[in-house]
Every structure is written in C-alpha cells, then in structure tokens.
C-alpha cells in the first residue's frame, strides 16, 4: 500500500502548512514549526 503524496512537498520538514476553514467561505493559512503545540494555534483561532 502506498502513501498518497499528491501536492505534498517533502524537501522542507521544518514547517507545517495548515489551512483553517471558517464557517463561511473564508480560510486562513498558517505556517507553523513542527515543534509548536497545536494549542497555540487553537488559541489564535479561538477554537
């Protein structure tokens, strides 16, 4: 079984690119470091 890699960049493993979709059609993109806790992102988004 292979892992799908469509649209995945593997040369830079220091950061994670996230897309947070709002209730409407809005979306916010974040680029965070791998060791950053997700709770920090959740505080920013007030989830």
PDBQT receptor file of N, H, CA, C and O in Angstrom, charges set to zero:
ATOM      1  N   UNK A   1       0.847  -1.168   0.000  1.00  0.00    +0.000 N 
ATOM      2  CA  UNK A   1       0.000   0.000   0.000  1.00  0.00    +0.000 C 
ATOM      3  C   UNK A   1       0.894   1.233   0.000  1.00  0.00    +0.000 C 
ATOM      4  O   UNK A   1       1.797   1.338   0.830  1.00  0.00    +0.000 OA
ATOM      5  N   UNK A   2       0.658   2.158  -0.909  1.00  0.00    +0.000 N 
ATOM      6  H   UNK A   2      -0.076   2.072  -1.583  1.00  0.00    +0.000 HD
ATOM      7  CA  UNK A   2       1.481   3.359  -0.980  1.00  0.00    +0.000 C 
ATOM      8  C   UNK A   2       0.777   4.536  -0.313  1.00  0.00    +0.000 C 
ATOM      9  O   UNK A   2      -0.450   4.579  -0.218  1.00  0.00    +0.000 OA
ATOM     10  N   UNK A   3       1.574   5.472   0.137  1.00  0.00    +0.000 N 
ATOM     11  H   UNK A   3       2.571   5.437   0.059  1.00  0.00    +0.000 HD
ATOM     12  CA  UNK A   3       1.052   6.670   0.783  1.00  0.00    +0.000 C 
ATOM     13  C   UNK A   3       0.832   7.729  -0.295  1.00  0.00    +0.000 C 
ATOM     14  O   UNK A   3       1.750   8.018  -1.063  1.00  0.00    +0.000 OA
ATOM     15  N   UNK A   4      -0.372   8.319  -0.370  1.00  0.00    +0.000 N 
ATOM     16  H   UNK A   4      -1.118   8.085   0.254  1.00  0.00    +0.000 HD
ATOM     17  CA  UNK A   4      -0.620   9.339  -1.390  1.00  0.00    +0.000 C 
ATOM     18  C   UNK A   4       0.219  10.582  -1.110  1.00  0.00    +0.000 C 
ATOM     19  O   UNK A   4       0.228  11.087   0.012  1.00  0.00    +0.000 OA
ATOM     20  N   UNK A   5       0.915  11.071  -2.117  1.00  0.00    +0.000 N 
ATOM     21  H   UNK A   5       0.908  10.661  -3.029  1.00  0.00    +0.000 HD
ATOM     22  CA  UNK A   5       1.791  12.223  -1.941  1.00  0.00    +0.000 C 
ATOM     23  C   UNK A   5       1.453  13.349  -2.910  1.00  0.00    +0.000 C 
ATOM     24  O   UNK A   5       2.302  14.195  -3.189  1.00  0.00    +0.000 OA
ATOM     25  N   UNK A   6       0.255  13.373  -3.415  1.00  0.00    +0.000 N 
ATOM     26  H   UNK A   6      -0.435  12.686  -3.188  1.00  0.00    +0.000 HD
ATOM     27  CA  UNK A   6      -0.134  14.400  -4.368  1.00  0.00    +0.000 C 
ATOM     28  C   UNK A   6      -0.181  15.758  -3.678  1.00  0.00    +0.000 C 
ATOM     29  O   UNK A   6      -0.893  15.926  -2.688  1.00  0.00    +0.000 OA
ATOM     30  N   UNK A   7       0.562  16.717  -4.187  1.00  0.00    +0.000 N 
ATOM     31  H   UNK A   7       1.140  16.582  -4.991  1.00  0.00    +0.000 HD
ATOM     32  CA  UNK A   7       0.561  18.062  -3.636  1.00  0.00    +0.000 C 
ATOM     33  C   UNK A   7       1.360  18.205  -2.350  1.00  0.00    +0.000 C 
ATOM     34  O   UNK A   7       1.259  19.232  -1.680  1.00  0.00    +0.000 OA
ATOM     35  N   UNK A   8       2.151  17.204  -1.991  1.00  0.00    +0.000 N 
ATOM     36  H   UNK A   8       2.233  16.370  -2.536  1.00  0.00    +0.000 HD
ATOM     37  CA  UNK A   8       2.925  17.247  -0.754  1.00  0.00    +0.000 C 
ATOM     38  C   UNK A   8       4.367  17.569  -1.093  1.00  0.00    +0.000 C 
ATOM     39  O   UNK A   8       4.976  16.925  -1.948  1.00  0.00    +0.000 OA
ATOM     40  N   UNK A   9       4.910  18.575  -0.413  1.00  0.00    +0.000 N 
ATOM     41  H   UNK A   9       4.415  19.098   0.281  1.00  0.00    +0.000 HD
ATOM     42  CA  UNK A   9       6.313  18.922  -0.593  1.00  0.00    +0.000 C 
ATOM     43  C   UNK A   9       7.100  18.276   0.539  1.00  0.00    +0.000 C 
ATOM     44  O   UNK A   9       6.739  18.431   1.706  1.00  0.00    +0.000 OA
ATOM     45  N   UNK A  10       8.153  17.566   0.219  1.00  0.00    +0.000 N 
ATOM     46  H   UNK A  10       8.446  17.440  -0.729  1.00  0.00    +0.000 HD
ATOM     47  CA  UNK A  10       8.894  16.841   1.243  1.00  0.00    +0.000 C 
ATOM     48  C   UNK A  10      10.289  17.396   1.492  1.00  0.00    +0.000 C 
ATOM     49  O   UNK A  10      10.984  16.900   2.379  1.00  0.00    +0.000 OA
ATOM     50  N   UNK A  11      10.727  18.410   0.741  1.00  0.00    +0.000 N 
ATOM     51  H   UNK A  11      10.162  18.812   0.020  1.00  0.00    +0.000 HD
ATOM     52  CA  UNK A  11      12.086  18.878   0.922  1.00  0.00    +0.000 C 
ATOM     53  C   UNK A  11      12.282  19.707   2.188  1.00  0.00    +0.000 C 
ATOM     54  O   UNK A  11      13.406  19.793   2.682  1.00  0.00    +0.000 OA
ATOM     55  N   UNK A  12      11.236  20.316   2.727  1.00  0.00    +0.000 N 
ATOM     56  H   UNK A  12      10.323  20.246   2.326  1.00  0.00    +0.000 HD
ATOM     57  CA  UNK A  12      11.356  21.136   3.932  1.00  0.00    +0.000 C 
ATOM     58  C   UNK A  12      10.473  20.550   5.028  1.00  0.00    +0.000 C 
ATOM     59  O   UNK A  12       9.255  20.722   5.008  1.00  0.00    +0.000 OA
ATOM     60  N   UNK A  13      11.087  19.861   5.979  1.00  0.00    +0.000 N 
ATOM     61  H   UNK A  13      12.077  19.722   5.995  1.00  0.00    +0.000 HD
ATOM     62  CA  UNK A  13      10.329  19.229   7.059  1.00  0.00    +0.000 C 
ATOM     63  C   UNK A  13      10.311  20.066   8.326  1.00  0.00    +0.000 C 
ATOM     64  O   UNK A  13       9.888  19.580   9.376  1.00  0.00    +0.000 OA
ATOM     65  N   UNK A  14      10.763  21.322   8.253  1.00  0.00    +0.000 N 
ATOM     66  H   UNK A  14      11.107  21.717   7.401  1.00  0.00    +0.000 HD
ATOM     67  CA  UNK A  14      10.809  22.169   9.439  1.00  0.00    +0.000 C 
ATOM     68  C   UNK A  14       9.454  22.803   9.753  1.00  0.00    +0.000 C 
ATOM     69  O   UNK A  14       9.182  23.131  10.908  1.00  0.00    +0.000 OA
ATOM     70  N   UNK A  15       8.610  22.978   8.753  1.00  0.00    +0.000 N 
ATOM     71  H   UNK A  15       8.830  22.712   7.814  1.00  0.00    +0.000 HD
ATOM     72  CA  UNK A  15       7.342  23.671   8.935  1.00  0.00    +0.000 C 
ATOM     73  C   UNK A  15       6.173  22.819   8.442  1.00  0.00    +0.000 C 
ATOM     74  O   UNK A  15       6.327  21.913   7.624  1.00  0.00    +0.000 OA
ATOM     75  N   UNK A  16       4.999  23.150   8.977  1.00  0.00    +0.000 N 
ATOM     76  H   UNK A  16       4.873  23.886   9.643  1.00  0.00    +0.000 HD
ATOM     77  CA  UNK A  16       3.752  22.529   8.546  1.00  0.00    +0.000 C 
ATOM     78  C   UNK A  16       2.859  23.646   8.016  1.00  0.00    +0.000 C 
ATOM     79  O   UNK A  16       2.673  24.658   8.692  1.00  0.00    +0.000 OA
ATOM     80  N   UNK A  17       2.312  23.479   6.832  1.00  0.00    +0.000 N 
ATOM     81  H   UNK A  17       2.463  22.657   6.283  1.00  0.00    +0.000 HD
ATOM     82  CA  UNK A  17       1.370  24.436   6.269  1.00  0.00    +0.000 C 
ATOM     83  C   UNK A  17      -0.039  23.965   6.578  1.00  0.00    +0.000 C 
ATOM     84  O   UNK A  17      -0.424  22.852   6.219  1.00  0.00    +0.000 OA
ATOM     85  N   UNK A  18      -0.812  24.824   7.249  1.00  0.00    +0.000 N 
ATOM     86  H   UNK A  18      -0.499  25.728   7.540  1.00  0.00    +0.000 HD
ATOM     87  CA  UNK A  18      -2.178  24.478   7.621  1.00  0.00    +0.000 C 
ATOM     88  C   UNK A  18      -3.156  25.458   6.996  1.00  0.00    +0.000 C 
ATOM     89  O   UNK A  18      -2.853  26.638   6.816  1.00  0.00    +0.000 OA
ATOM     90  N   UNK A  19      -4.317  24.953   6.675  1.00  0.00    +0.000 N 
ATOM     91  H   UNK A  19      -4.563  23.994   6.821  1.00  0.00    +0.000 HD
ATOM     92  CA  UNK A  19      -5.402  25.781   6.161  1.00  0.00    +0.000 C 
ATOM     93  C   UNK A  19      -6.587  25.584   7.098  1.00  0.00    +0.000 C 
ATOM     94  O   UNK A  19      -7.104  24.474   7.225  1.00  0.00    +0.000 OA
ATOM     95  N   UNK A  20      -7.019  26.660   7.755  1.00  0.00    +0.000 N 
ATOM     96  H   UNK A  20      -6.599  27.561   7.652  1.00  0.00    +0.000 HD
ATOM     97  CA  UNK A  20      -8.135  26.598   8.689  1.00  0.00    +0.000 C 
ATOM     98  C   UNK A  20      -9.329  27.252   8.019  1.00  0.00    +0.000 C 
ATOM     99  O   UNK A  20      -9.302  28.442   7.704  1.00  0.00    +0.000 OA
ATOM    100  N   UNK A  21     -10.376  26.470   7.803  1.00  0.00    +0.000 N 
ATOM    101  H   UNK A  21     -10.399  25.503   8.059  1.00  0.00    +0.000 HD
ATOM    102  CA  UNK A  21     -11.580  26.966   7.136  1.00  0.00    +0.000 C 
ATOM    103  C   UNK A  21     -12.565  27.486   8.169  1.00  0.00    +0.000 C 
ATOM    104  O   UNK A  21     -12.810  26.849   9.193  1.00  0.00    +0.000 OA
ATOM    105  N   UNK A  22     -13.125  28.653   7.884  1.00  0.00    +0.000 N 
ATOM    106  H   UNK A  22     -12.926  29.170   7.052  1.00  0.00    +0.000 HD
ATOM    107  CA  UNK A  22     -14.129  29.245   8.761  1.00  0.00    +0.000 C 
ATOM    108  C   UNK A  22     -15.514  28.715   8.431  1.00  0.00    +0.000 C 
ATOM    109  O   UNK A  22     -15.677  27.845   7.576  1.00  0.00    +0.000 OA
ATOM    110  N   UNK A  23     -16.506  29.254   9.122  1.00  0.00    +0.000 N 
ATOM    111  H   UNK A  23     -16.374  29.960   9.818  1.00  0.00    +0.000 HD
ATOM    112  CA  UNK A  23     -17.879  28.809   8.896  1.00  0.00    +0.000 C 
ATOM    113  C   UNK A  23     -18.385  29.235   7.521  1.00  0.00    +0.000 C 
ATOM    114  O   UNK A  23     -19.165  28.520   6.893  1.00  0.00    +0.000 OA
ATOM    115  N   UNK A  24     -17.947  30.382   7.065  1.00  0.00    +0.000 N 
ATOM    116  H   UNK A  24     -17.313  30.963   7.576  1.00  0.00    +0.000 HD
ATOM    117  CA  UNK A  24     -18.327  30.840   5.731  1.00  0.00    +0.000 C 
ATOM    118  C   UNK A  24     -17.378  30.270   4.704  1.00  0.00    +0.000 C 
ATOM    119  O   UNK A  24     -16.888  29.150   4.846  1.00  0.00    +0.000 OA
ATOM    120  N   UNK A  25     -17.126  31.036   3.685  1.00  0.00    +0.000 N 
ATOM    121  H   UNK A  25     -17.524  31.946   3.570  1.00  0.00    +0.000 HD
ATOM    122  CA  UNK A  25     -16.205  30.574   2.652  1.00  0.00    +0.000 C 
ATOM    123  C   UNK A  25     -14.783  31.065   2.894  1.00  0.00    +0.000 C 
ATOM    124  O   UNK A  25     -13.926  30.944   2.019  1.00  0.00    +0.000 OA
ATOM    125  N   UNK A  26     -14.530  31.619   4.078  1.00  0.00    +0.000 N 
ATOM    126  H   UNK A  26     -15.226  31.717   4.789  1.00  0.00    +0.000 HD
ATOM    127  CA  UNK A  26     -13.201  32.149   4.373  1.00  0.00    +0.000 C 
ATOM    128  C   UNK A  26     -12.264  31.046   4.850  1.00  0.00    +0.000 C 
ATOM    129  O   UNK A  26     -12.692  30.058   5.447  1.00  0.00    +0.000 OA
ATOM    130  N   UNK A  27     -10.986  31.236   4.576  1.00  0.00    +0.000 N 
ATOM    131  H   UNK A  27     -10.639  32.038   4.091  1.00  0.00    +0.000 HD
ATOM    132  CA  UNK A  27      -9.964  30.290   5.016  1.00  0.00    +0.000 C 
ATOM    133  C   UNK A  27      -8.713  31.089   5.368  1.00  0.00    +0.000 C 
ATOM    134  O   UNK A  27      -8.407  32.095   4.726  1.00  0.00    +0.000 OA
ATOM    135  N   UNK A  28      -7.994  30.634   6.390  1.00  0.00    +0.000 N 
ATOM    136  H   UNK A  28      -8.242  29.818   6.910  1.00  0.00    +0.000 HD
ATOM    137  CA  UNK A  28      -6.772  31.285   6.826  1.00  0.00    +0.000 C 
ATOM    138  C   UNK A  28      -5.651  30.257   6.747  1.00  0.00    +0.000 C 
ATOM    139  O   UNK A  28      -5.811  29.117   7.183  1.00  0.00    +0.000 OA
ATOM    140  N   UNK A  29      -4.517  30.669   6.188  1.00  0.00    +0.000 N 
ATOM    141  H   UNK A  29      -4.388  31.595   5.833  1.00  0.00    +0.000 HD
ATOM    142  CA  UNK A  29      -3.369  29.778   6.053  1.00  0.00    +0.000 C 
ATOM    143  C   UNK A  29      -2.360  30.095   7.143  1.00  0.00    +0.000 C 
ATOM    144  O   UNK A  29      -2.086  31.262   7.424  1.00  0.00    +0.000 OA
ATOM    145  N   UNK A  30      -1.809  29.054   7.756  1.00  0.00    +0.000 N 
ATOM    146  H   UNK A  30      -2.032  28.106   7.527  1.00  0.00    +0.000 HD
ATOM    147  CA  UNK A  30      -0.785  29.192   8.781  1.00  0.00    +0.000 C 
ATOM    148  C   UNK A  30       0.410  28.350   8.388  1.00  0.00    +0.000 C 
ATOM    149  O   UNK A  30       0.264  27.279   7.799  1.00  0.00    +0.000 OA
ATOM    150  N   UNK A  31       1.584  28.839   8.714  1.00  0.00    +0.000 N 
ATOM    151  H   UNK A  31       1.702  29.709   9.192  1.00  0.00    +0.000 HD
ATOM    152  CA  UNK A  31       2.816  28.074   8.549  1.00  0.00    +0.000 C 
ATOM    153  C   UNK A  31       3.468  28.038   9.927  1.00  0.00    +0.000 C 
ATOM    154  O   UNK A  31       3.966  29.050  10.419  1.00  0.00    +0.000 OA
ATOM    155  N   UNK A  32       3.456  26.860  10.538  1.00  0.00    +0.000 N 
ATOM    156  H   UNK A  32       3.052  26.037  10.138  1.00  0.00    +0.000 HD
ATOM    157  CA  UNK A  32       3.987  26.728  11.888  1.00  0.00    +0.000 C 
ATOM    158  C   UNK A  32       5.124  25.718  11.896  1.00  0.00    +0.000 C 
ATOM    159  O   UNK A  32       5.219  24.866  11.013  1.00  0.00    +0.000 OA
ATOM    160  N   UNK A  33       5.978  25.823  12.894  1.00  0.00    +0.000 N 
ATOM    161  H   UNK A  33       5.900  26.516  13.611  1.00  0.00    +0.000 HD
ATOM    162  CA  UNK A  33       7.062  24.858  13.045  1.00  0.00    +0.000 C 
ATOM    163  C   UNK A  33       6.506  23.562  13.608  1.00  0.00    +0.000 C 
ATOM    164  O   UNK A  33       5.478  23.559  14.285  1.00  0.00    +0.000 OA
ATOM    165  N   UNK A  34       7.187  22.466  13.325  1.00  0.00    +0.000 N 
ATOM    166  H   UNK A  34       8.022  22.468  12.775  1.00  0.00    +0.000 HD
ATOM    167  CA  UNK A  34       6.720  21.145  13.750  1.00  0.00    +0.000 C 
ATOM    168  C   UNK A  34       6.636  21.006  15.261  1.00  0.00    +0.000 C 
ATOM    169  O   UNK A  34       5.776  20.280  15.761  1.00  0.00    +0.000 OA
ATOM    170  N   UNK A  35       7.510  21.685  16.003  1.00  0.00    +0.000 N 
ATOM    171  H   UNK A  35       8.208  22.275  15.597  1.00  0.00    +0.000 HD
ATOM    172  CA  UNK A  35       7.508  21.525  17.446  1.00  0.00    +0.000 C 
ATOM    173  C   UNK A  35       6.550  22.491  18.156  1.00  0.00    +0.000 C 
ATOM    174  O   UNK A  35       6.448  22.452  19.383  1.00  0.00    +0.000 OA
ATOM    175  N   UNK A  36       5.847  23.355  17.414  1.00  0.00    +0.000 N 
ATOM    176  H   UNK A  36       5.930  23.387  16.418  1.00  0.00    +0.000 HD
ATOM    177  CA  UNK A  36       4.879  24.273  18.006  1.00  0.00    +0.000 C 
ATOM    178  C   UNK A  36       3.633  23.496  18.425  1.00  0.00    +0.000 C 
ATOM    179  O   UNK A  36       3.064  22.762  17.617  1.00  0.00    +0.000 OA
ATOM    180  N   UNK A  37       3.203  23.649  19.680  1.00  0.00    +0.000 N 
ATOM    181  H   UNK A  37       3.666  24.245  20.336  1.00  0.00    +0.000 HD
ATOM    182  CA  UNK A  37       1.995  22.938  20.111  1.00  0.00    +0.000 C 
ATOM    183  C   UNK A  37       0.747  23.443  19.363  1.00  0.00    +0.000 C 
ATOM    184  O   UNK A  37       0.607  24.641  19.117  1.00  0.00    +0.000 OA
ATOM    185  N   UNK A  38      -0.134  22.534  19.014  1.00  0.00    +0.000 N 
ATOM    186  H   UNK A  38      -0.019  21.561  19.214  1.00  0.00    +0.000 HD
ATOM    187  CA  UNK A  38      -1.362  22.936  18.315  1.00  0.00    +0.000 C 
ATOM    188  C   UNK A  38      -2.274  23.770  19.208  1.00  0.00    +0.000 C 
ATOM    189  O   UNK A  38      -3.138  24.490  18.707  1.00  0.00    +0.000 OA
ATOM    190  N   UNK A  39      -2.092  23.682  20.512  1.00  0.00    +0.000 N 
ATOM    191  H   UNK A  39      -1.390  23.097  20.918  1.00  0.00    +0.000 HD
ATOM    192  CA  UNK A  39      -2.899  24.502  21.415  1.00  0.00    +0.000 C 
ATOM    193  C   UNK A  39      -2.628  25.989  21.180  1.00  0.00    +0.000 C 
ATOM    194  O   UNK A  39      -3.523  26.813  21.372  1.00  0.00    +0.000 OA
ATOM    195  N   UNK A  40      -1.423  26.340  20.771  1.00  0.00    +0.000 N 
ATOM    196  H   UNK A  40      -0.696  25.671  20.615  1.00  0.00    +0.000 HD
ATOM    197  CA  UNK A  40      -1.092  27.727  20.459  1.00  0.00    +0.000 C 
ATOM    198  C   UNK A  40      -1.892  28.205  19.247  1.00  0.00    +0.000 C 
ATOM    199  O   UNK A  40      -2.393  29.330  19.241  1.00  0.00    +0.000 OA
ATOM    200  N   UNK A  41      -2.015  27.364  18.228  1.00  0.00    +0.000 N 
ATOM    201  H   UNK A  41      -1.608  26.450  18.233  1.00  0.00    +0.000 HD
ATOM    202  CA  UNK A  41      -2.820  27.695  17.055  1.00  0.00    +0.000 C 
ATOM    203  C   UNK A  41      -4.294  27.796  17.436  1.00  0.00    +0.000 C 
ATOM    204  O   UNK A  41      -4.998  28.681  16.949  1.00  0.00    +0.000 OA
ATOM    205  N   UNK A  42      -4.760  26.914  18.289  1.00  0.00    +0.000 N 
ATOM    206  H   UNK A  42      -4.189  26.195  18.684  1.00  0.00    +0.000 HD
ATOM    207  CA  UNK A  42      -6.162  26.919  18.695  1.00  0.00    +0.000 C 
ATOM    208  C   UNK A  42      -6.500  28.195  19.471  1.00  0.00    +0.000 C 
ATOM    209  O   UNK A  42      -7.617  28.701  19.361  1.00  0.00    +0.000 OA
ATOM    210  N   UNK A  43      -5.560  28.717  20.248  1.00  0.00    +0.000 N 
ATOM    211  H   UNK A  43      -4.652  28.306  20.338  1.00  0.00    +0.000 HD
ATOM    212  CA  UNK A  43      -5.785  29.972  20.976  1.00  0.00    +0.000 C 
ATOM    213  C   UNK A  43      -5.906  31.136  20.008  1.00  0.00    +0.000 C 
ATOM    214  O   UNK A  43      -6.717  32.037  20.220  1.00  0.00    +0.000 OA
ATOM    215  N   UNK A  44      -5.112  31.126  18.953  1.00  0.00    +0.000 N 
ATOM    216  H   UNK A  44      -4.453  30.393  18.781  1.00  0.00    +0.000 HD
ATOM    217  CA  UNK A  44      -5.162  32.194  17.961  1.00  0.00    +0.000 C 
ATOM    218  C   UNK A  44      -6.490  32.162  17.220  1.00  0.00    +0.000 C 
ATOM    219  O   UNK A  44      -7.087  33.209  16.969  1.00  0.00    +0.000 OA
ATOM    220  N   UNK A  45      -6.955  30.969  16.870  1.00  0.00    +0.000 N 
ATOM    221  H   UNK A  45      -6.470  30.119  17.074  1.00  0.00    +0.000 HD
ATOM    222  CA  UNK A  45      -8.209  30.817  16.128  1.00  0.00    +0.000 C 
ATOM    223  C   UNK A  45      -9.431  30.835  17.033  1.00  0.00    +0.000 C 
ATOM    224  O   UNK A  45     -10.559  30.910  16.544  1.00  0.00    +0.000 OA
ATOM    225  N   UNK A  46      -9.228  30.769  18.333  1.00  0.00    +0.000 N 
ATOM    226  H   UNK A  46      -8.313  30.709  18.730  1.00  0.00    +0.000 HD
ATOM    227  CA  UNK A  46     -10.302  30.716  19.333  1.00  0.00    +0.000 C 
ATOM    228  C   UNK A  46     -11.257  29.573  19.066  1.00  0.00    +0.000 C 
ATOM    229  O   UNK A  46     -12.473  29.757  19.012  1.00  0.00    +0.000 OA
ATOM    230  N   UNK A  47     -10.688  28.389  18.900  1.00  0.00    +0.000 N 
ATOM    231  H   UNK A  47      -9.700  28.239  18.945  1.00  0.00    +0.000 HD
ATOM    232  CA  UNK A  47     -11.487  27.184  18.665  1.00  0.00    +0.000 C 
ATOM    233  C   UNK A  47     -11.908  26.608  19.995  1.00  0.00    +0.000 C 
ATOM    234  O   UNK A  47     -12.593  25.586  20.036  1.00  0.00    +0.000 OA
TER     235      UNK A  47
